[in-house]
Each structure stands twice: as structure tokens, then as C-alpha cells.
Amino acid sequence: MATMEPKVICVVVLVLSLALSSLAQGETETCQVEPHQRQNCGHPGITAKECKDKHCCFDNTVRGVPWCFHPAPVGEEVCES
């Protein structure tokens, strides 16, 4: 069986993971933000629709933190040589 260079494997894994995340997310940002790290994107009493119309994330399941918040950019994976 032929062996692939580690850098080639890393590139293939990176491309596949980016392709799969693009299919799953459909965007370059994610609403998976720790509650204490949320940056407010709305006003008190904002509705989920108003929040999403501003291209922000809405999650009202955690009290005491912003419910309408800016999405986080999807992290880039780095291969070590």
C-alpha cells in the first residue's frame, strides 16, 4: 500500500473538514458561543425574528446573559509540520 506524505494528508483532512462544515453550517460563523462570552447584538425584549433579521444568534435558554448575540467566526484548523 502506498503511503501519503503527512502534509498531503493534512491538506486532504482540512479540505474535507471545511467542505463538511460548509455543508453543515452554510456560513462562516457559528452560534455556538459560551454564554459568558456572548456579545450583545440586540436590545431588551428583542424577538428571535428581529435578532435573526440582524444576522445575529438568538438563545433565550440562559438567564443573565445576552439572548441576542453576535455569532463567532468558525475557527481555522492548523496542521503542524
C-alpha positions in Angstrom: 0.0 0.0 0.0 1.3 3.5 -0.9 1.8 6.0 1.9 0.9 9.6 1.6 3.0 12.5 2.8 1.9 13.9 6.1 1.4 17.3 4.6 -0.9 15.8 1.8 -2.9 14.0 4.5 -3.2 17.2 6.5 -4.4 19.2 3.4 -7.0 16.5 2.5 -8.3 16.4 6.1 -8.5 20.2 6.1 -10.3 20.4 2.8 -12.8 17.7 3.8 -13.5 19.3 7.2 -14.0 22.7 5.6 -16.4 21.2 3.0 -18.4 19.3 5.6 -18.6 22.4 7.9 -19.7 24.5 5.0 -22.5 22.0 4.2 -23.5 21.8 7.9 -23.2 25.5 8.7 -23.9 27.1 5.3 -21.9 30.0 6.6 -18.6 31.1 8.1 -20.0 31.9 11.5 -21.4 29.8 14.3 -23.9 30.4 17.1 -22.0 28.0 19.4 -20.8 30.7 21.8 -20.3 30.2 25.5 -22.9 32.2 27.4 -20.4 34.3 29.3 -18.6 35.2 26.0 -21.7 36.5 24.2 -21.5 40.0 22.8 -24.9 41.7 22.8 -26.5 42.3 19.3 -29.9 43.5 20.3 -32.0 45.5 22.8 -34.0 44.4 25.8 -37.1 42.5 24.7 -35.8 41.8 21.1 -37.7 38.9 19.5 -36.0 35.9 17.8 -37.1 37.2 14.4 -35.7 40.7 15.0 -32.5 39.2 16.2 -32.1 36.9 13.2 -33.0 39.7 10.8 -29.9 41.5 12.2 -27.9 38.3 11.3 -27.3 37.5 14.9 -27.9 34.5 17.1 -30.8 34.0 19.5 -30.8 31.7 22.5 -33.0 32.5 25.5 -32.3 29.4 27.5 -29.6 31.0 29.7 -30.7 33.8 32.1 -28.4 36.7 32.9 -26.6 36.8 29.5 -27.5 38.4 26.2 -30.1 36.4 24.3 -29.4 38.1 21.0 -25.7 38.0 20.4 -23.1 38.2 17.6 -22.0 34.8 16.1 -18.5 33.6 16.5 -16.3 33.1 13.4 -15.6 29.4 12.6 -12.1 28.6 13.8 -9.5 27.5 11.3 -7.6 24.3 11.9 -3.9 24.5 11.7 -1.7 21.5 10.7 1.6 21.0 12.5 4.5 20.0 10.3 
